[in-house]
Amino acid sequence: MNNIFERIRLILNKQFRFSLNQIQPETEFENELGIDSREFFELINEFESAFNIEINAEEVATLVTIQDAINYIETKIIS
């Protein structure tokens, strides 16, 4: 399984206590996990630290599902 996906799952599990089974690539942060805007920005900070990247504020709105976050992080790590 994708290493980025596994790391995101562990972050969500540790920070928000979601069950690992709840966290799938198609899972939506807001609609399915109930993460509000404040929590989402905390999560973005966790992603930035964990993957040593910077997520542009203008692009945060494009991160709706976990797969969106995986794809975004992959492009940041590669570039």
PDB file of N, CA, C and O in Angstrom, chain B, residues numbered from 101:
ATOM      1  N   MET B 101       0.843  -1.198   0.000  1.00  0.00           N
ATOM      2  CA  MET B 101       0.000   0.000   0.000  1.00  0.00           C
ATOM      3  C   MET B 101       0.882   1.253   0.000  1.00  0.00           C
ATOM      4  O   MET B 101       2.029   1.223   0.447  1.00  0.00           O
ATOM      5  N   ASN B 102       0.342   2.315  -0.493  1.00  0.00           N
ATOM      6  CA  ASN B 102       1.064   3.576  -0.636  1.00  0.00           C
ATOM      7  C   ASN B 102       1.581   4.079   0.718  1.00  0.00           C
ATOM      8  O   ASN B 102       0.820   4.194   1.679  1.00  0.00           O
ATOM      9  N   ASN B 103       2.870   4.372   0.779  1.00  0.00           N
ATOM     10  CA  ASN B 103       3.494   4.859   2.015  1.00  0.00           C
ATOM     11  C   ASN B 103       2.881   6.181   2.482  1.00  0.00           C
ATOM     12  O   ASN B 103       2.706   6.387   3.683  1.00  0.00           O
ATOM     13  N   ILE B 104       2.557   7.068   1.555  1.00  0.00           N
ATOM     14  CA  ILE B 104       1.930   8.340   1.910  1.00  0.00           C
ATOM     15  C   ILE B 104       0.563   8.076   2.552  1.00  0.00           C
ATOM     16  O   ILE B 104       0.218   8.678   3.569  1.00  0.00           O
ATOM     17  N   PHE B 105      -0.196   7.179   1.953  1.00  0.00           N
ATOM     18  CA  PHE B 105      -1.506   6.828   2.497  1.00  0.00           C
ATOM     19  C   PHE B 105      -1.377   6.280   3.919  1.00  0.00           C
ATOM     20  O   PHE B 105      -2.142   6.657   4.807  1.00  0.00           O
ATOM     21  N   GLU B 106      -0.428   5.408   4.123  1.00  0.00           N
ATOM     22  CA  GLU B 106      -0.231   4.831   5.459  1.00  0.00           C
ATOM     23  C   GLU B 106       0.140   5.908   6.478  1.00  0.00           C
ATOM     24  O   GLU B 106      -0.346   5.888   7.609  1.00  0.00           O
ATOM     25  N   ARG B 107       0.987   6.832   6.084  1.00  0.00           N
ATOM     26  CA  ARG B 107       1.381   7.909   7.004  1.00  0.00           C
ATOM     27  C   ARG B 107       0.195   8.816   7.324  1.00  0.00           C
ATOM     28  O   ARG B 107       0.027   9.238   8.468  1.00  0.00           O
ATOM     29  N   ILE B 108      -0.628   9.119   6.317  1.00  0.00           N
ATOM     30  CA  ILE B 108      -1.828   9.934   6.542  1.00  0.00           C
ATOM     31  C   ILE B 108      -2.775   9.207   7.495  1.00  0.00           C
ATOM     32  O   ILE B 108      -3.333   9.818   8.407  1.00  0.00           O
ATOM     33  N   ARG B 109      -2.955   7.910   7.285  1.00  0.00           N
ATOM     34  CA  ARG B 109      -3.821   7.114   8.172  1.00  0.00           C
ATOM     35  C   ARG B 109      -3.326   7.192   9.614  1.00  0.00           C
ATOM     36  O   ARG B 109      -4.122   7.360  10.537  1.00  0.00           O
ATOM     37  N   LEU B 110      -2.032   7.072   9.804  1.00  0.00           N
ATOM     38  CA  LEU B 110      -1.481   7.115  11.164  1.00  0.00           C
ATOM     39  C   LEU B 110      -1.654   8.496  11.793  1.00  0.00           C
ATOM     40  O   LEU B 110      -1.939   8.605  12.986  1.00  0.00           O
ATOM     41  N   ILE B 111      -1.483   9.547  10.995  1.00  0.00           N
ATOM     42  CA  ILE B 111      -1.689  10.911  11.502  1.00  0.00           C
ATOM     43  C   ILE B 111      -3.142  11.088  11.942  1.00  0.00           C
ATOM     44  O   ILE B 111      -3.404  11.595  13.033  1.00  0.00           O
ATOM     45  N   LEU B 112      -4.091  10.668  11.093  1.00  0.00           N
ATOM     46  CA  LEU B 112      -5.511  10.800  11.425  1.00  0.00           C
ATOM     47  C   LEU B 112      -5.874   9.949  12.639  1.00  0.00           C
ATOM     48  O   LEU B 112      -6.682  10.360  13.472  1.00  0.00           O
ATOM     49  N   ASN B 113      -5.288   8.786  12.737  1.00  0.00           N
ATOM     50  CA  ASN B 113      -5.535   7.912  13.874  1.00  0.00           C
ATOM     51  C   ASN B 113      -5.000   8.526  15.159  1.00  0.00           C
ATOM     52  O   ASN B 113      -5.682   8.526  16.183  1.00  0.00           O
ATOM     53  N   LYS B 114      -3.789   9.045  15.104  1.00  0.00           N
ATOM     54  CA  LYS B 114      -3.157   9.615  16.299  1.00  0.00           C
ATOM     55  C   LYS B 114      -3.817  10.930  16.714  1.00  0.00           C
ATOM     56  O   LYS B 114      -4.118  11.133  17.890  1.00  0.00           O
ATOM     57  N   GLN B 115      -4.040  11.820  15.749  1.00  0.00           N
ATOM     58  CA  GLN B 115      -4.532  13.157  16.078  1.00  0.00           C
ATOM     59  C   GLN B 115      -6.037  13.190  16.366  1.00  0.00           C
ATOM     60  O   GLN B 115      -6.489  13.931  17.239  1.00  0.00           O
ATOM     61  N   PHE B 116      -6.805  12.386  15.631  1.00  0.00           N
ATOM     62  CA  PHE B 116      -8.262  12.458  15.751  1.00  0.00           C
ATOM     63  C   PHE B 116      -8.900  11.173  16.263  1.00  0.00           C
ATOM     64  O   PHE B 116     -10.117  11.106  16.433  1.00  0.00           O
ATOM     65  N   ARG B 117      -8.081  10.152  16.507  1.00  0.00           N
ATOM     66  CA  ARG B 117      -8.558   8.873  17.038  1.00  0.00           C
ATOM     67  C   ARG B 117      -9.521   8.143  16.111  1.00  0.00           C
ATOM     68  O   ARG B 117     -10.377   7.387  16.571  1.00  0.00           O
ATOM     69  N   PHE B 118      -9.381   8.368  14.790  1.00  0.00           N
ATOM     70  CA  PHE B 118     -10.190   7.608  13.842  1.00  0.00           C
ATOM     71  C   PHE B 118      -9.634   6.198  13.749  1.00  0.00           C
ATOM     72  O   PHE B 118      -8.424   5.986  13.821  1.00  0.00           O
ATOM     73  N   SER B 119     -10.529   5.243  13.589  1.00  0.00           N
ATOM     74  CA  SER B 119     -10.117   3.867  13.368  1.00  0.00           C
ATOM     75  C   SER B 119      -9.418   3.784  12.011  1.00  0.00           C
ATOM     76  O   SER B 119      -9.832   4.442  11.056  1.00  0.00           O
ATOM     77  N   LEU B 120      -8.368   2.984  11.926  1.00  0.00           N
ATOM     78  CA  LEU B 120      -7.657   2.839  10.655  1.00  0.00           C
ATOM     79  C   LEU B 120      -8.586   2.315   9.563  1.00  0.00           C
ATOM     80  O   LEU B 120      -8.401   2.644   8.391  1.00  0.00           O
ATOM     81  N   ASN B 121      -9.576   1.509   9.926  1.00  0.00           N
ATOM     82  CA  ASN B 121     -10.524   0.988   8.940  1.00  0.00           C
ATOM     83  C   ASN B 121     -11.439   2.065   8.379  1.00  0.00           C
ATOM     84  O   ASN B 121     -11.976   1.911   7.282  1.00  0.00           O
ATOM     85  N   GLN B 122     -11.622   3.154   9.118  1.00  0.00           N
ATOM     86  CA  GLN B 122     -12.458   4.276   8.679  1.00  0.00           C
ATOM     87  C   GLN B 122     -11.779   5.079   7.589  1.00  0.00           C
ATOM     88  O   GLN B 122     -12.446   5.788   6.835  1.00  0.00           O
ATOM     89  N   ILE B 123     -10.481   4.982   7.495  1.00  0.00           N
ATOM     90  CA  ILE B 123      -9.687   5.871   6.649  1.00  0.00           C
ATOM     91  C   ILE B 123      -9.309   5.150   5.359  1.00  0.00           C
ATOM     92  O   ILE B 123      -8.431   4.288   5.339  1.00  0.00           O
ATOM     93  N   GLN B 124      -9.998   5.529   4.283  1.00  0.00           N
ATOM     94  CA  GLN B 124      -9.751   4.961   2.964  1.00  0.00           C
ATOM     95  C   GLN B 124      -9.431   6.094   1.996  1.00  0.00           C
ATOM     96  O   GLN B 124      -9.740   7.249   2.292  1.00  0.00           O
ATOM     97  N   PRO B 125      -8.822   5.801   0.849  1.00  0.00           N
ATOM     98  CA  PRO B 125      -8.474   6.881  -0.079  1.00  0.00           C
ATOM     99  C   PRO B 125      -9.662   7.759  -0.481  1.00  0.00           C
ATOM    100  O   PRO B 125      -9.498   8.966  -0.663  1.00  0.00           O
ATOM    101  N   GLU B 126     -10.840   7.179  -0.621  1.00  0.00           N
ATOM    102  CA  GLU B 126     -12.007   7.948  -1.055  1.00  0.00           C
ATOM    103  C   GLU B 126     -12.705   8.689   0.088  1.00  0.00           C
ATOM    104  O   GLU B 126     -13.662   9.423  -0.157  1.00  0.00           O
ATOM    105  N   THR B 127     -12.251   8.513   1.316  1.00  0.00           N
ATOM    106  CA  THR B 127     -12.867   9.160   2.474  1.00  0.00           C
ATOM    107  C   THR B 127     -12.692  10.674   2.396  1.00  0.00           C
ATOM    108  O   THR B 127     -11.600  11.174   2.124  1.00  0.00           O
ATOM    109  N   GLU B 128     -13.793  11.396   2.641  1.00  0.00           N
ATOM    110  CA  GLU B 128     -13.770  12.861   2.629  1.00  0.00           C
ATOM    111  C   GLU B 128     -13.490  13.377   4.041  1.00  0.00           C
ATOM    112  O   GLU B 128     -14.092  12.929   5.017  1.00  0.00           O
ATOM    113  N   PHE B 129     -12.564  14.327   4.122  1.00  0.00           N
ATOM    114  CA  PHE B 129     -12.185  14.882   5.424  1.00  0.00           C
ATOM    115  C   PHE B 129     -13.379  15.493   6.155  1.00  0.00           C
ATOM    116  O   PHE B 129     -13.613  15.194   7.326  1.00  0.00           O
ATOM    117  N   GLU B 130     -14.132  16.348   5.464  1.00  0.00           N
ATOM    118  CA  GLU B 130     -15.215  17.067   6.125  1.00  0.00           C
ATOM    119  C   GLU B 130     -16.490  16.230   6.212  1.00  0.00           C
ATOM    120  O   GLU B 130     -17.020  16.026   7.303  1.00  0.00           O
ATOM    121  N   ASN B 131     -16.980  15.749   5.086  1.00  0.00           N
ATOM    122  CA  ASN B 131     -18.280  15.077   5.053  1.00  0.00           C
ATOM    123  C   ASN B 131     -18.298  13.732   5.761  1.00  0.00           C
ATOM    124  O   ASN B 131     -19.292  13.396   6.405  1.00  0.00           O
ATOM    125  N   GLU B 132     -17.230  12.958   5.661  1.00  0.00           N
ATOM    126  CA  GLU B 132     -17.239  11.626   6.253  1.00  0.00           C
ATOM    127  C   GLU B 132     -16.544  11.559   7.616  1.00  0.00           C
ATOM    128  O   GLU B 132     -16.981  10.833   8.509  1.00  0.00           O
ATOM    129  N   LEU B 133     -15.466  12.317   7.764  1.00  0.00           N
ATOM    130  CA  LEU B 133     -14.743  12.295   9.040  1.00  0.00           C
ATOM    131  C   LEU B 133     -15.193  13.407   9.978  1.00  0.00           C
ATOM    132  O   LEU B 133     -14.893  13.372  11.172  1.00  0.00           O
ATOM    133  N   GLY B 134     -15.916  14.398   9.444  1.00  0.00           N
ATOM    134  CA  GLY B 134     -16.429  15.477  10.288  1.00  0.00           C
ATOM    135  C   GLY B 134     -15.366  16.453  10.765  1.00  0.00           C
ATOM    136  O   GLY B 134     -15.538  17.107  11.793  1.00  0.00           O
ATOM    137  N   ILE B 135     -14.276  16.554  10.028  1.00  0.00           N
ATOM    138  CA  ILE B 135     -13.195  17.471  10.410  1.00  0.00           C
ATOM    139  C   ILE B 135     -13.612  18.889  10.036  1.00  0.00           C
ATOM    140  O   ILE B 135     -13.909  19.170   8.876  1.00  0.00           O
ATOM    141  N   ASP B 136     -13.631  19.780  11.028  1.00  0.00           N
ATOM    142  CA  ASP B 136     -14.011  21.176  10.757  1.00  0.00           C
ATOM    143  C   ASP B 136     -12.803  21.963  10.252  1.00  0.00           C
ATOM    144  O   ASP B 136     -11.691  21.438  10.191  1.00  0.00           O
ATOM    145  N   SER B 137     -13.027  23.216   9.894  1.00  0.00           N
ATOM    146  CA  SER B 137     -11.968  24.009   9.260  1.00  0.00           C
ATOM    147  C   SER B 137     -10.754  24.208  10.167  1.00  0.00           C
ATOM    148  O   SER B 137      -9.620  24.171   9.690  1.00  0.00           O
ATOM    149  N   ARG B 138     -10.972  24.415  11.448  1.00  0.00           N
ATOM    150  CA  ARG B 138      -9.851  24.578  12.380  1.00  0.00           C
ATOM    151  C   ARG B 138      -9.037  23.297  12.460  1.00  0.00           C
ATOM    152  O   ARG B 138      -7.808  23.323  12.390  1.00  0.00           O
ATOM    153  N   GLU B 139      -9.729  22.185  12.608  1.00  0.00           N
ATOM    154  CA  GLU B 139      -9.045  20.893  12.672  1.00  0.00           C
ATOM    155  C   GLU B 139      -8.320  20.578  11.365  1.00  0.00           C
ATOM    156  O   GLU B 139      -7.237  19.992  11.367  1.00  0.00           O
ATOM    157  N   PHE B 140      -8.934  20.977  10.250  1.00  0.00           N
ATOM    158  CA  PHE B 140      -8.321  20.711   8.947  1.00  0.00           C
ATOM    159  C   PHE B 140      -7.007  21.457   8.806  1.00  0.00           C
ATOM    160  O   PHE B 140      -6.037  20.907   8.284  1.00  0.00           O
ATOM    161  N   PHE B 141      -6.961  22.697   9.262  1.00  0.00           N
ATOM    162  CA  PHE B 141      -5.711  23.446   9.180  1.00  0.00           C
ATOM    163  C   PHE B 141      -4.652  22.869  10.127  1.00  0.00           C
ATOM    164  O   PHE B 141      -3.459  22.919   9.824  1.00  0.00           O
ATOM    165  N   GLU B 142      -5.073  22.330  11.250  1.00  0.00           N
ATOM    166  CA  GLU B 142      -4.131  21.615  12.123  1.00  0.00           C
ATOM    167  C   GLU B 142      -3.590  20.381  11.392  1.00  0.00           C
ATOM    168  O   GLU B 142      -2.401  20.066  11.460  1.00  0.00           O
ATOM    169  N   LEU B 143      -4.488  19.700  10.699  1.00  0.00           N
ATOM    170  CA  LEU B 143      -4.096  18.516   9.938  1.00  0.00           C
ATOM    171  C   LEU B 143      -3.127  18.886   8.817  1.00  0.00           C
ATOM    172  O   LEU B 143      -2.155  18.171   8.578  1.00  0.00           O
ATOM    173  N   ILE B 144      -3.384  19.989   8.136  1.00  0.00           N
ATOM    174  CA  ILE B 144      -2.481  20.464   7.080  1.00  0.00           C
ATOM    175  C   ILE B 144      -1.090  20.708   7.667  1.00  0.00           C
ATOM    176  O   ILE B 144      -0.084  20.342   7.059  1.00  0.00           O
ATOM    177  N   ASN B 145      -1.036  21.322   8.844  1.00  0.00           N
ATOM    178  CA  ASN B 145       0.255  21.545   9.505  1.00  0.00           C
ATOM    179  C   ASN B 145       0.950  20.226   9.809  1.00  0.00           C
ATOM    180  O   ASN B 145       2.168  20.119   9.664  1.00  0.00           O
ATOM    181  N   GLU B 146       0.187  19.221  10.230  1.00  0.00           N
ATOM    182  CA  GLU B 146       0.753  17.896  10.485  1.00  0.00           C
ATOM    183  C   GLU B 146       1.323  17.300   9.199  1.00  0.00           C
ATOM    184  O   GLU B 146       2.415  16.731   9.202  1.00  0.00           O
ATOM    185  N   PHE B 147       0.576  17.435   8.101  1.00  0.00           N
ATOM    186  CA  PHE B 147       1.060  16.924   6.810  1.00  0.00           C
ATOM    187  C   PHE B 147       2.355  17.632   6.402  1.00  0.00           C
ATOM    188  O   PHE B 147       3.301  16.996   5.937  1.00  0.00           O
ATOM    189  N   GLU B 148       2.384  18.947   6.581  1.00  0.00           N
ATOM    190  CA  GLU B 148       3.587  19.703   6.222  1.00  0.00           C
ATOM    191  C   GLU B 148       4.800  19.220   7.014  1.00  0.00           C
ATOM    192  O   GLU B 148       5.888  19.061   6.461  1.00  0.00           O
ATOM    193  N   SER B 149       4.605  18.991   8.297  1.00  0.00           N
ATOM    194  CA  SER B 149       5.708  18.514   9.138  1.00  0.00           C
ATOM    195  C   SER B 149       6.107  17.084   8.792  1.00  0.00           C
ATOM    196  O   SER B 149       7.292  16.777   8.670  1.00  0.00           O
ATOM    197  N   ALA B 150       5.122  16.221   8.636  1.00  0.00           N
ATOM    198  CA  ALA B 150       5.394  14.807   8.394  1.00  0.00           C
ATOM    199  C   ALA B 150       6.082  14.558   7.059  1.00  0.00           C
ATOM    200  O   ALA B 150       6.929  13.672   6.945  1.00  0.00           O
ATOM    201  N   PHE B 151       5.712  15.347   6.043  1.00  0.00           N
ATOM    202  CA  PHE B 151       6.246  15.119   4.708  1.00  0.00           C
ATOM    203  C   PHE B 151       7.275  16.170   4.286  1.00  0.00           C
ATOM    204  O   PHE B 151       7.792  16.141   3.169  1.00  0.00           O
ATOM    205  N   ASN B 152       7.561  17.098   5.204  1.00  0.00           N
ATOM    206  CA  ASN B 152       8.541  18.152   4.934  1.00  0.00           C
ATOM    207  C   ASN B 152       8.223  18.910   3.639  1.00  0.00           C
ATOM    208  O   ASN B 152       9.070  19.070   2.760  1.00  0.00           O
ATOM    209  N   ILE B 153       6.966  19.371   3.557  1.00  0.00           N
ATOM    210  CA  ILE B 153       6.496  20.118   2.392  1.00  0.00           C
ATOM    211  C   ILE B 153       5.783  21.368   2.875  1.00  0.00           C
ATOM    212  O   ILE B 153       5.536  21.546   4.068  1.00  0.00           O
ATOM    213  N   GLU B 154       5.457  22.231   1.916  1.00  0.00           N
ATOM    214  CA  GLU B 154       4.627  23.397   2.211  1.00  0.00           C
ATOM    215  C   GLU B 154       3.386  23.308   1.340  1.00  0.00           C
ATOM    216  O   GLU B 154       3.481  23.175   0.120  1.00  0.00           O
ATOM    217  N   ILE B 155       2.221  23.381   1.975  1.00  0.00           N
ATOM    218  CA  ILE B 155       0.955  23.314   1.253  1.00  0.00           C
ATOM    219  C   ILE B 155       0.441  24.732   1.096  1.00  0.00           C
ATOM    220  O   ILE B 155       0.215  25.437   2.079  1.00  0.00           O
ATOM    221  N   ASN B 156       0.259  25.143  -0.155  1.00  0.00           N
ATOM    222  CA  ASN B 156      -0.190  26.503  -0.450  1.00  0.00           C
ATOM    223  C   ASN B 156      -1.623  26.712   0.030  1.00  0.00           C
ATOM    224  O   ASN B 156      -2.488  25.868  -0.206  1.00  0.00           O
ATOM    225  N   ALA B 157      -1.871  27.821   0.694  1.00  0.00           N
ATOM    226  CA  ALA B 157      -3.191  28.124   1.244  1.00  0.00           C
ATOM    227  C   ALA B 157      -4.270  28.113   0.160  1.00  0.00           C
ATOM    228  O   ALA B 157      -5.402  27.704   0.418  1.00  0.00           O
ATOM    229  N   GLU B 158      -3.925  28.561  -1.051  1.00  0.00           N
ATOM    230  CA  GLU B 158      -4.902  28.603  -2.145  1.00  0.00           C
ATOM    231  C   GLU B 158      -5.308  27.202  -2.588  1.00  0.00           C
ATOM    232  O   GLU B 158      -6.390  27.017  -3.145  1.00  0.00           O
ATOM    233  N   GLU B 159      -4.453  26.222  -2.347  1.00  0.00           N
ATOM    234  CA  GLU B 159      -4.718  24.863  -2.812  1.00  0.00           C
ATOM    235  C   GLU B 159      -5.362  23.971  -1.757  1.00  0.00           C
ATOM    236  O   GLU B 159      -5.748  22.841  -2.055  1.00  0.00           O
ATOM    237  N   VAL B 160      -5.480  24.460  -0.550  1.00  0.00           N
ATOM    238  CA  VAL B 160      -6.055  23.666   0.538  1.00  0.00           C
ATOM    239  C   VAL B 160      -7.481  23.236   0.197  1.00  0.00           C
ATOM    240  O   VAL B 160      -7.875  22.116   0.524  1.00  0.00           O
ATOM    241  N   ALA B 161      -8.251  24.092  -0.444  1.00  0.00           N
ATOM    242  CA  ALA B 161      -9.646  23.780  -0.772  1.00  0.00           C
ATOM    243  C   ALA B 161      -9.772  22.612  -1.747  1.00  0.00           C
ATOM    244  O   ALA B 161     -10.841  22.009  -1.847  1.00  0.00           O
ATOM    245  N   THR B 162      -8.709  22.287  -2.459  1.00  0.00           N
ATOM    246  CA  THR B 162      -8.757  21.168  -3.405  1.00  0.00           C
ATOM    247  C   THR B 162      -8.576  19.823  -2.714  1.00  0.00           C
ATOM    248  O   THR B 162      -8.749  18.779  -3.343  1.00  0.00           O
ATOM    249  N   LEU B 163      -8.232  19.833  -1.440  1.00  0.00           N
ATOM    250  CA  LEU B 163      -7.990  18.603  -0.690  1.00  0.00           C
ATOM    251  C   LEU B 163      -9.276  18.164   0.005  1.00  0.00           C
ATOM    252  O   LEU B 163      -9.479  18.433   1.190  1.00  0.00           O
ATOM    253  N   VAL B 164     -10.128  17.497  -0.737  1.00  0.00           N
ATOM    254  CA  VAL B 164     -11.432  17.074  -0.228  1.00  0.00           C
ATOM    255  C   VAL B 164     -11.365  15.653   0.319  1.00  0.00           C
ATOM    256  O   VAL B 164     -11.899  15.362   1.390  1.00  0.00           O
ATOM    257  N   THR B 165     -10.704  14.772  -0.429  1.00  0.00           N
ATOM    258  CA  THR B 165     -10.591  13.373  -0.003  1.00  0.00           C
ATOM    259  C   THR B 165      -9.145  13.070   0.400  1.00  0.00           C
ATOM    260  O   THR B 165      -8.227  13.850   0.147  1.00  0.00           O
ATOM    261  N   ILE B 166      -8.986  11.938   1.021  1.00  0.00           N
ATOM    262  CA  ILE B 166      -7.636  11.510   1.378  1.00  0.00           C
ATOM    263  C   ILE B 166      -6.815  11.286   0.111  1.00  0.00           C
ATOM    264  O   ILE B 166      -5.618  11.573   0.095  1.00  0.00           O
ATOM    265  N   GLN B 167      -7.442  10.775  -0.952  1.00  0.00           N
ATOM    266  CA  GLN B 167      -6.721  10.582  -2.212  1.00  0.00           C
ATOM    267  C   GLN B 167      -6.236  11.915  -2.768  1.00  0.00           C
ATOM    268  O   GLN B 167      -5.139  11.990  -3.321  1.00  0.00           O
ATOM    269  N   ASP B 168      -7.040  12.972  -2.628  1.00  0.00           N
ATOM    270  CA  ASP B 168      -6.603  14.307  -3.058  1.00  0.00           C
ATOM    271  C   ASP B 168      -5.325  14.698  -2.321  1.00  0.00           C
ATOM    272  O   ASP B 168      -4.391  15.227  -2.923  1.00  0.00           O
ATOM    273  N   ALA B 169      -5.291  14.437  -1.020  1.00  0.00           N
ATOM    274  CA  ALA B 169      -4.106  14.764  -0.219  1.00  0.00           C
ATOM    275  C   ALA B 169      -2.913  13.920  -0.655  1.00  0.00           C
ATOM    276  O   ALA B 169      -1.798  14.432  -0.755  1.00  0.00           O
ATOM    277  N   ILE B 170      -3.136  12.633  -0.915  1.00  0.00           N
ATOM    278  CA  ILE B 170      -2.053  11.756  -1.382  1.00  0.00           C
ATOM    279  C   ILE B 170      -1.469  12.288  -2.683  1.00  0.00           C
ATOM    280  O   ILE B 170      -0.253  12.419  -2.818  1.00  0.00           O
ATOM    281  N   ASN B 171      -2.343  12.593  -3.638  1.00  0.00           N
ATOM    282  CA  ASN B 171      -1.885  13.095  -4.935  1.00  0.00           C
ATOM    283  C   ASN B 171      -1.109  14.398  -4.784  1.00  0.00           C
ATOM    284  O   ASN B 171      -0.062  14.581  -5.405  1.00  0.00           O
ATOM    285  N   TYR B 172      -1.625  15.294  -3.965  1.00  0.00           N
ATOM    286  CA  TYR B 172      -0.967  16.588  -3.753  1.00  0.00           C
ATOM    287  C   TYR B 172       0.409  16.397  -3.125  1.00  0.00           C
ATOM    288  O   TYR B 172       1.396  16.972  -3.584  1.00  0.00           O
ATOM    289  N   ILE B 173       0.465  15.590  -2.079  1.00  0.00           N
ATOM    290  CA  ILE B 173       1.740  15.353  -1.387  1.00  0.00           C
ATOM    291  C   ILE B 173       2.740  14.697  -2.325  1.00  0.00           C
ATOM    292  O   ILE B 173       3.921  15.046  -2.313  1.00  0.00           O
ATOM    293  N   GLU B 174       2.279  13.744  -3.142  1.00  0.00           N
ATOM    294  CA  GLU B 174       3.177  13.100  -4.110  1.00  0.00           C
ATOM    295  C   GLU B 174       3.796  14.123  -5.047  1.00  0.00           C
ATOM    296  O   GLU B 174       4.993  14.055  -5.326  1.00  0.00           O
ATOM    297  N   THR B 175       3.000  15.076  -5.540  1.00  0.00           N
ATOM    298  CA  THR B 175       3.551  16.078  -6.458  1.00  0.00           C
ATOM    299  C   THR B 175       4.551  16.991  -5.761  1.00  0.00           C
ATOM    300  O   THR B 175       5.530  17.422  -6.371  1.00  0.00           O
ATOM    301  N   LYS B 176       4.312  17.289  -4.487  1.00  0.00           N
ATOM    302  CA  LYS B 176       5.225  18.150  -3.734  1.00  0.00           C
ATOM    303  C   LYS B 176       6.544  17.430  -3.426  1.00  0.00           C
ATOM    304  O   LYS B 176       7.610  18.046  -3.441  1.00  0.00           O
ATOM    305  N   ILE B 177       6.467  16.150  -3.152  1.00  0.00           N
ATOM    306  CA  ILE B 177       7.677  15.381  -2.827  1.00  0.00           C
ATOM    307  C   ILE B 177       8.530  15.198  -4.084  1.00  0.00           C
ATOM    308  O   ILE B 177       9.757  15.261  -4.021  1.00  0.00           O
ATOM    309  N   ILE B 178       7.879  14.974  -5.215  1.00  0.00           N
ATOM    310  CA  ILE B 178       8.590  14.742  -6.479  1.00  0.00           C
ATOM    311  C   ILE B 178       9.241  16.025  -6.988  1.00  0.00           C
ATOM    312  O   ILE B 178      10.349  15.983  -7.523  1.00  0.00           O
ATOM    313  N   SER B 179       8.565  17.172  -6.829  1.00  0.00           N
ATOM    314  CA  SER B 179       9.102  18.419  -7.394  1.00  0.00           C
ATOM    315  C   SER B 179      10.152  19.070  -6.537  1.00  0.00           C
ATOM    316  O   SER B 179      10.680  20.121  -6.899  1.00  0.00           O
TER     317      SER B 179
END
